[in-house]
C-alpha cells in the first residue's frame, strides 16, 4: 500500500542484496523504497509514479546509469538523483555530476549514503511544514 506522505525512493540497482540492505536500514512507515533492476524498468516506473529521490548505480544490465540519469533529469528536473556505485574513481564522480546527479557516492560507504539520504528526507519534511 502506498503512503502518499511517505518519502519515496526509486532504487535502480543490479543487486537485490543492496536493495534489501537499504530497505532494512530505512524500515520506517514514512519511507518507501521501490526497486528497479534495469534502466527500462526504472523509466517505466518514473512515467507511472512519483518519487522523491532516485538512487542509481552506474552499471545496469540493459544500459548505462549515466544515460539513465540524463533521461530521468529530463522527466524530473527537480527530483534529487544520487549515484551509489562501485565505480569509485573521480572521473566517474565528475561524469555523474555532469549528467545531472546531485551527489555521487562510492560503495560500500553506507555512512555517507545514509547522511546524504537523510539530508534529502529532512529537506522534504521541512518543506511540508
C-alpha positions in Angstrom: 0.0 0.0 0.0 1.3 3.4 -1.0 1.6 6.1 1.6 1.3 9.4 -0.2 3.1 11.3 2.6 6.0 8.9 2.6 9.4 9.8 1.2 9.6 7.6 -1.9 12.9 6.4 -3.3 13.3 4.6 -6.6 16.5 2.5 -6.3 17.8 1.3 -9.6 20.3 -1.4 -8.9 21.6 -4.7 -10.3 21.8 -6.3 -6.9 18.7 -7.2 -4.9 21.1 -7.6 -1.9 21.8 -3.8 -1.9 18.1 -3.1 -2.1 17.4 -5.5 0.9 20.2 -3.8 2.9 18.8 -0.3 2.1 15.2 -1.5 2.9 16.4 -2.8 6.3 18.2 0.4 7.1 15.2 2.5 6.2 12.4 0.3 7.6 10.1 3.1 8.6 6.5 3.7 7.7 7.2 7.1 6.2 9.9 5.8 3.8 9.2 3.6 0.8 11.9 2.1 -1.4 11.0 0.7 -4.8 13.5 -1.5 -6.7 14.0 -1.4 -10.5 16.8 -3.7 -11.7 17.0 -2.3 -15.3 17.0 1.1 -16.9 13.9 0.2 -18.9 12.0 -0.8 -15.7 13.1 2.4 -14.0 11.9 4.6 -16.8 8.6 2.9 -16.8 8.2 3.4 -13.1 9.1 7.1 -13.4 6.5 7.6 -16.1 3.8 5.9 -14.0 4.6 7.1 -10.5 6.1 10.0 -8.5 9.3 9.6 -6.4 11.1 12.0 -4.1 14.6 10.7 -4.9 16.3 8.4 -7.5 19.2 6.3 -6.3 21.2 4.9 -9.2 24.1 2.6 -10.0 26.3 3.3 -12.9 26.2 -0.2 -14.4 22.9 -1.7 -15.3 22.1 -5.0 -17.2 20.5 -3.1 -20.1 22.4 0.2 -20.1 24.4 2.9 -18.5 23.3 4.6 -15.3 24.8 7.9 -16.6 22.5 7.8 -19.6 19.6 6.9 -17.3 20.4 9.8 -15.1 20.3 12.2 -18.0 16.9 10.9 -19.2 15.4 10.9 -15.7 16.6 14.5 -15.3 14.6 15.5 -18.4 11.4 13.9 -16.9 12.0 15.2 -13.4 14.2 18.3 -13.3 13.6 18.8 -9.6 13.8 15.3 -8.2 17.2 14.6 -6.5 19.3 12.0 -8.1 22.1 10.2 -6.2 24.6 7.7 -7.6 25.7 4.9 -5.2 28.2 2.9 -7.2 31.2 0.6 -7.1 32.8 2.9 -9.7 34.7 5.0 -7.2 37.0 7.0 -9.4 37.0 10.8 -9.6 36.2 10.5 -13.3 33.0 8.6 -12.5 32.0 11.1 -9.9 32.6 14.0 -12.3 30.6 12.3 -15.0 27.7 11.6 -12.7 27.5 15.2 -11.6 27.8 16.4 -15.1 24.8 14.4 -16.3 22.6 15.8 -13.6 23.2 13.9 -10.3 23.0 15.8 -7.1 25.5 13.5 -5.4 27.9 10.7 -6.3 28.8 8.2 -3.6 31.1 5.2 -3.7 30.2 1.8 -2.4 30.5 0.4 0.2 30.4 3.5 2.4 27.0 3.3 4.0 27.6 6.1 6.4 27.9 8.6 3.5 24.8 7.1 1.9 22.7 7.5 5.0 23.9 11.1 5.6 23.0 12.0 2.0 19.6 10.3 2.0 18.8 11.8 5.4 19.6 15.2 4.1 17.0 14.9 1.3 14.4 13.3 3.6 14.8 16.1 6.1 14.6 18.7 3.3 11.3 17.2 2.1 9.9 17.1 5.6 10.9 20.7 6.2 9.1 21.9 3.0 6.0 20.0 4.1 5.7 22.1 7.2 
